[in-house]
Amino acid sequence: MNVQVITRDGKPEYAVLPWEQYQQLLKDAGQAQQTALAQPPLASLRALKALREQAGLSLEEVAREAGISPHYLQMIESGEREVSDVLKRTLARALQVSGWLDE
């Protein structure tokens, strides 16, 4: 099996494997095969804060990764600021989600 292990602070956190091997693992475990990606795309700005918190990331970490200030990110999360498509994609990448669809 071709598995890539991703660590955080020296401890294994994720295992990445080819899609076909993932599907086989699901089949062997008796679960229905999944045809869509496991991580849904970031669908709206309203989901931004929930996704960030679910990922265990602080406001400062995501803001730094996106190249914006934490205060600006907080205004985006609260709906006080509009964001460009470029910044939406940057935030999606910082949160490691598949994409960001317009509302």
For each residue, the residues with C-beta under 8 A, 3 or more apart:
1: 17 21
2: 17 18 21
3: 15 16 17 21
4: 15 16 17
5: 12 14 15 16
6: 12 13 14 15 16
7: 10 11 12 13
8: 11 13
9:
10: 7
11: 7 8
12: 5 6 7 15
13: 6 7 8
14: 5 6
15: 3 4 5 6 12
16: 3 4 5 6
17: 1 2 3 4 21 22 25
18: 2 21 22
19: 22 23
20: 23 24
21: 1 2 3 17 18 24 25
22: 17 18 19 25 26
23: 19 20 26 27 33 34
24: 20 21 27 28
25: 17 21 22 28 29
26: 22 23 29 31 32 33 34
27: 23 24 30 31 33
28: 24 25
29: 25 26
30: 27
31: 26 27
32: 26
33: 23 26 27
34: 23 26 38
35:
36: 40
37: 40 98
38: 34
39: 96 97 98
40: 36 37 43 97 98
41: 92 97 98 99 100 101
42: 47 48 51 88 91 92 95 97 98 99 100 101
43: 40 47 100 101 103
44: 47 48 101 103
45: 48 76 77 79 83 103
46: 49 50 79
47: 42 43 44 50 51
48: 42 44 45 51 52 76 77 91 95
49: 46 52 53 77
50: 46 47 53 54
51: 42 47 48 54 55 95 97
52: 48 49 55 57 59 62 77 95
53: 49 50 56 57
54: 50 51
55: 51 52 95 96
56: 53
57: 52 53 61 62 94 95
58: 61 62
59: 52 62 63 70 73 74 77
60: 63 64 70
61: 57 58 64 65
62: 52 57 58 59 65 66 73 91 94 95
63: 59 60 66 68 69 70 72 73
64: 60 61 67
65: 61 62 93 94
66: 62 63 73 87 90 91 94
67: 64 90
68: 63 72 73 87
69: 63 72 73
70: 59 60 63 73 74
71: 74 75
72: 63 68 69 75 76 81
73: 59 62 63 66 68 69 70 76 77
74: 59 70 71 77 78
75: 71 72 78 80 81
76: 45 48 72 73 79 80 81 83 91
77: 45 48 49 52 59 73 74
78: 74 75
79: 45 46 76
80: 75 76
81: 72 75 76
82:
83: 45 76 87 88 91
84: 87 88
85: 88 89 102
86: 89 90
87: 66 68 83 84 90 91
88: 42 83 84 85 91 92 100
89: 85 86 92 93 99 100
90: 66 67 86 87 93 94
91: 42 48 62 66 76 83 87 88 94 95 100
92: 41 42 88 89 95 97 98 99 100
93: 65 89 90 96
94: 57 62 65 66 90 91
95: 42 48 51 52 55 57 62 91 92
96: 39 55 93
97: 39 40 41 42 51 92 100
98: 37 39 40 41 42 92
99: 41 42 89 92
100: 41 42 43 88 89 91 92 97
101: 41 42 43 44
102: 85
103: 43 44 45
